[in-house]
Amino acid sequence: METAPTSPALASEPIICRVTSWYYRRMGMLGGLFLIFGLVFLHDGVRGYPQELAIAQEKEKFMKEFLPSFEAAKKEGRLPQWMEDAKARGMPTGVDGDSPRWKSYAAKKGWPEEPKLYSQREIAEQFYYAYGCFAGALIAGILILLNRSKTLRGEAEYWVSPEGVQIRYADVFRVDKRKWEHKGLAYAWYRTQGGAEKRAVFDDLKYDGAGKVLERLLARFSGELIEKVSETTGAESTSTAMEKS
């Protein structure tokens, strides 16, 4: 006669849950995005904003100094000499006696027609944003390295959290599974030997097999279980509590 297989919840073999590849991919993408944004902000601070500021200052000079000088030369009959001087400086001279146009001049130079006159504060902010993004990328990289050695381990009578805390199933008095179905998160409240109440987290997306450890806990503890359930009307209640006998 064959013996029925023992379920993971009732078995006594250790359950080792290592960090999932999904977590590493997510953190890698996050770090990559921080790095890309940091490089963009750094480029804007070093080249992008200063270059556009220089163009905006050139436009101000064009509108407030160059065009008035054209009108003055035309009024005083000095337009031919003014045009020669403008050509020597590489400036536009207008067409058929009309005043030069910034739009045409900017297009010839490959400049934006409406450059923004950035302040020095706005330029400095790009460096702050860049440094913040680089810090975010560094933190993501550090978290990846730190989590490489972390595991969630379920034993017969207790489990060991990724932080190395040993928690007995018998010390748990409440389990909240309301986020388990959609986010893979569950919370367990337990009492320490000193009587303090603390909370532990089961993260099934981060630790592969965390659900098996949670299943083992639920098979061994007697306390309040909070779950999200569907009502007869189809609406979901926020929680339901029951005492396990």
Secondary structure, 3 states (H helix, E strand, C coil): CCCCCCCCCCCCCCEEEEECHHHHHHHHHHHHHHHHHHHHHHHHHHHHHHHHHHHHHHHHHHHHHHHHHHHHHHHHCCHHHHHHHHHHCCCCCCCCCCCCCHHHHHHHHCCCCCCCCCCHHHHHHHHHHHHHHHHHHHHHHHHHHHHCCCEEEECCCEEECCCCCEEEHHHEEEEECCCHHHHCEEEEEEECCCCCEEEEEEECCCECCHHHHHHHHHCCCCCEEEECCECCCCCECCCECCECC
